[in-house]
Each structure stands twice: as C-alpha cells, then as structure tokens.
Amino acid sequence: MPNLPYLQENTTYRELTDVFAGYNHNAKIADGEFYDSRNLTTLYYPLMANRKKRGVVKNLYSPGGIMDKVYLAYVDEGTLYLNGQPTTLKGLAPGEKQLVPFGAYICVFPDGKYYNTADSLDYGSMESTFNAAVLDKDAQGYSFLLYKPGSVAAGGFLDGWHYFETPEDTDDTYYAYVYFTPEEGAGIEAVKTEMAKFNVGDPIMLPAGQTDFEHIHYPNADPEAFPYSWFQKNACTILEKYTMDENNPEDYIVNMQNTDPKTGKGTKTGKYNPISRIYTVNYDADGETSEFVLPEKADFIKAVYGTGDISVPTWSYIQGTGKVIFTSAPTAGKNNITIAFSYTGLELSTTAGAFLVSVPKKTVGEDNTKTTMGTMRLPEMDFVVECKNRLWGCKYGVVNGENINEIYASALGDFKNWKRFEGISTDPYAASVGSDGPWTGAINYLGYPTFFKEDRIHRVAVSAIGAHEITEIVCDGVQPGSHKSLGVVNGMLYYKSNANVVIYQGGIAPTAISAPLGDVHYYDAVAGVIGDDYYISMRNAAGEWNLFCYDSKRNLWMREDDLHVIQFATVSEELYALTSDNLIIALRGTAGLLEDHVDWYGESGIMYYQYPDKKYVSRFNFRLQMEKGARIRVCIDYDSSGRWEKQGEIISDSLRTVTLPIRPRRCDHLRIRVEGRGDCKIFSIARILEIGSDY
C-alpha cells in the first residue's frame, strides 16, 4: 500500500489577557498595555474600564486662577470667590494669579492683596505704604502730618497739624496723640469705661473681644490709607489718657498742654507740644453780633463752649484770618465763652478721649522727609509659597535697574512685613543665590521652601533663630513654563523637567518615570493631585494638549483626553480643573452637571511580530460588562494599513456581562482597537493563535 502524504496539524495556542497595564507609547509594548488610549482609567485595575463622568461646576467669564481651601476658591472678573460666592475682595487686576494660603488668609499675587476667610471684613493690600502720613522736618524737629482730603494746603496736607512730635532731635521716640471714640452717641462715662480697658505704660493692644482698632484713629485720617493697627504692630506704648468732664472742659486742654511727651507728666509746653489753646471771650448778651480774633491763626476751631448759664451761639471760623464770628445772640445772661482750638485736630468733646502714645523712631527713617512714611512694599516675586508660618518667594531679573537673583521670606506670622528688620529671629529674610538663570518654580516640600531653576534645586532649611540656610543640588530642575507641574503624592514630589516627568524625594537627584509616554516632548505642564493619582496636562511640539494620569500606587500611566488645564485644585475628595475654555470641571464627578456619556478607546501595540513563522488569529473572545445603553465596538488594523476595520459591535439593552467573539482574517501582524460609549468593564481578551512554518 503506497504511503500517503502526511499533513502536520498547525499548532494552536490560546493567549489570555486579563491584566490591563496602562498607557505605553513606545514601538514595542507588553501584552495588556495601550499604545494609545482615551478616557480610560486605572481605578478598576486590572480591568480595562472608562473613567467616571466629569461634572461642569462653573462657567467663568474672565478667570484668574483657582486654589484649594476648605472650599474651592477662584478669581473671576477681578473678584475673589469662595464656595461659589463673591467675597469682599474685588478690583483685582486682569491676568493669571497665584493664590497662596496663609492660615485663614488667601494671598493674591502679583496684586499683593489678601482676604481673611474667617472674617469677610478683613481684606486689602499687603503693602503697608501709609500714604496718609508724611514726615516733615521743621524748626522743631521731625513731625508727622496726616492727609485730609480736600485740604487747602499744597499736596493735600494741612500745614502745622502735628500728629506726631519729637521733643529733641536726639530722642529715639516720636509721640502721637490718638483720638478715641466709643460707639456713636455714647457719653463721657462710656468713653471712660472703654478707655479703662487700656492701661498707661502698656503697649496698645486690642481689648478683649475686640477684633479691630475701630475706636482708635487719627481725626480726619483716611482709614483705608492709614491702618489703625499700625500702633500695635510697631510696639507703641500708652503714656497718658485724657477725657473731658462735661462741666469743666478746660481741664482737658490744660492737662494736655502741661504734659511732657517724654513722661506723660510735667509742665513742658511750647514747641514740643503745640497741641491745644483755650481763650476766654467776654460776650454780651444784648443780641449784638460779635467777633473774636485769635492770637494764633489756627487751621480749624474744634470747639466753642459756654460757661455758666449761657448757651453757645452760632459761630463760624474764617480760616487764614483767625476770626471767630458769632452770628446769633445767646439765650440769656452775660457770661464768658471758651474758645478751644487745636493744631492737632483732636476733637475736644465730651463723647471722645485721647491717648498720648510713644512711637519708636526706628519704625520711620528720618531720610523719609516729605516722602511716604513707613513704606513696606512687597518685593517683586516670580513664585510664592507658604512654609512654617512665613511666605517665601523668589525673584530673578532686573528690578529698579538692579539685577536680582534672590530668595525672600516675610516676617514670622506677618505676610505683610517683608522689609522691616529689627535683628530678631522673626525678622523677614532676603538672600542672594549664586546660580544663574531664571527661577522656574517653587513649592513647600517636607517643610522646606524649595525653589527650582532649569538645572538645579535650592532648598531652604528654616531656622527657629533666623539663621536660615540655602542648599543647592545640581540636577534636572523644573522645565521653564511648567512651574504648575509641581505636586506631592504620598510624600514624593512630582514635576516636569525638560525631558521627563520625574520624582524627587529630597536630598538626591530626581528619578524619571515618564518612559511610557514615548519619544514625545511635552511643554507647559500643569498638574494636580488626588489620592494616589497625579494628573498632568501638557502640550506637545505640535501644540496638541494631552491630559495624563499617573497611578503612583501601580506605577501606571493612562491618557485621558485633550483637556487643556490652566490650574488644578483639590478640595476634599474632588479634583477641580480650570480649563482654557473658562470652565471649572470636577474630574471625579462629585460636583457640577455631569456629562451625558464618556467616549473611550484603547489601542494595542503591534501584535505577533515576535513569531518568525506564519501565524494568524483565528478568534478573539471578549469578556465584558456593560451598563444599559452602552456601546462597544472592535476594530482591527491589518498589516499596518492605517485603516481601522470594524469587526464587531454590541449595544447593551441592560446591565449585563457578555462575550463578544471576533474572527479576524489572516495577516502578518495586526493592531486591535476597542472603543465604546458609556460605562464598560473588560475582564479579559482571549486569542486563539495558529502558527505554521516559514513557508
């Protein structure tokens, strides 16, 4: 019997993919990885699944930035919003902001404004310019003049209105008379009760239960321009207290005239204390109109008092002439009228009092003559962070004609004080660094103010005694334009360097983690953190934006979509994104109006190049779960044709688990794409592979 030809059966293999391992945009990738993806997530790892629906929280008009606080904070059209409601901080300049938390405060840069989230009335400028006061040098020494809107003096200052006095040029202290008034309509007893809360010899401090110096101010001073709390901040001490008795107003003035500004007691008068004068005028009660010319031409008359049984007639004062004109007759009797006037503008009233307060001369330099008093402007800063109860910032460039390459810190606990140095541990801080190049980012990392340049890291070791130390590491720093990529996940710092996304753990050079992103260069990265996930939005060289998510727990990347994020903020269990379309989006979908559906896909790498023999896939079996109304489609690109050919589709009419069989045609190699709409979880993909000979 002749021998018949023997046909060898092709070898059949069954391959199962039941672990889906994220995004890997390289030429050769592992089984279960995606060469490209859209809107997939590692949240249900090891399953292949689409992300959750996002929520649109707010459509802004002209956003300036967002930040995480107890509630979401953001700037829109020049107003700071907190928890969706406008705050009292308005009038911010257009443009992007750095919103920096400082305790209960939100500090807004570069505007230099602040807002207290615990007290809506506590807001304003961080720059203490005190532009309501001028230091004036005259024959009596240095004095302070306060601004009064609409005054007749040149420049808006009242010549001769001495609010501060220095008895001697060699003295190290200035003195101020501070007007005190309690609630409106209160009498002298209420004045005395309130003033009793302040003790002679003690610094001016807020009385218990009082939140501001609303009862202490300069008469005619603009409270917005001259903060009442200036006295407290500069350790000013109360030397004397004055109140007026209703029946003896002269004592009030005499007491003040005979006060030695150095001690609060004594009889020194004259040039060192030209506060007030009193004159007695004989006024006949016969109905005649009379006038009285003061021996000194005061700027304003502050009070006219009748003594005995006389009532004070109507009177007026002609500034510049010194004339007091009485225009109506008294009611009865013949008695004296007391005219009290003041250089200081202190209200001589039974409903007010006054303090004599010392002011350390070191708070104001004498070279500030005829210039703004007590100026404490913020330094120009590229980036600002909070660390250990101070604000820290950095600046590189030319400022006022001077090259600057510095790191700054505010005074301890005082974000407004950056330039008043007193030689104590709580002083502000400023130091130059030797490394060249612009600053590219800053963050508080592990309690160290950490500043970045393109090729190095500077860390500040904060000292309790003020001996702060700056260290330097030469390594991959933050890429220019990617300063918002800095984020801390589980104690490790992530950021975008020039070539990679890296992890920095402090003290050692950073480690790259972005190899799965492939040979694509990205720029202008912006990052946010929630839980174990590090989200980063960045553009490629073609200007195309991509939002990636790095799962730090599983070391997996996933590409979501082309969302262009301006800034992220994490509040509670939600990560908010401010987009280039002026939307605030909740990426986890716990807030806002949810999108209708999620379109997604995942593409494999090239399959079966690893076998040298002829081979083909006889069948794919997809095991998956779909929600009602969800759709899934399988497409294949054969032999790198560039065409995705539909192979099968399922539209679910209920929540169920299904198997989708696919029979591809024979080819040399292929890529598979699974795409869908709606919630879907793929548990596994089984492949039946047949391999023949080389012929």
Buried (B, 14 or more C-beta within 10 A) or exposed (E): EEEEEEEEEBEEEEEEBBBBBBBBBBEEBEBBBBBBBBBBBBBBBBBBBBBBBBBBBBEBEEBBBBBBBEEBBBBBBBBBBBEEEEBBBEEBEEEEBBBBBBEEBBBBBBBBBBBBBEEEEBBBBBBBBBBBBBBBEEEBBBBBBBBBEEBEBEEBBBBBBBBBBBBEEEBEBBBBBBBBBBEEEBEBEBBBEBBEEBEEEEBBBBEEEEEBBEBBBBBBBBEEBBBBEBBBBBEBBBBBBBBBEEEEBBEBBEBBBEBBBBEBEEEBBEEBBBBBBBBEBEBEBEEEEBBBEBEEBBBBBBBBBBBEEBBBBEBEBEEEEBBBBBEEBBEEEEBBBBBBBBBBBBBBBBBBBBBBBBBBBEBBEEEBEEEBBBBBBBBBBBBBBBBBBBBBBBBBEEEEEEEBBBBBBBBBEBBBBBBBEEEEEBBBBBBEBEBEEEBBBBBBBBEBBBBBBBBBBBBBEBEEEBEBEBEBBEBBBBBBBBBBBBBBBEEBBBBBBBEBBBBBEBEEEBEEBBEBBBEEEBBBBBBBBBBEBBBBBBBEEEEEBBBBBBBBEEEBBBBBBEBBBBBBBBBEEBBBBBBEEBBBBBBBBBBBEBBEBBBBBBBBBBBBEEEEEBBBBEBBBBBBBBEEBBBBBBBBBBEEEEEBBEBBEBBBEEEEEEEBEBEBEEBEBBBBBBBBBBBBBBBBBBBBBBBEEEE
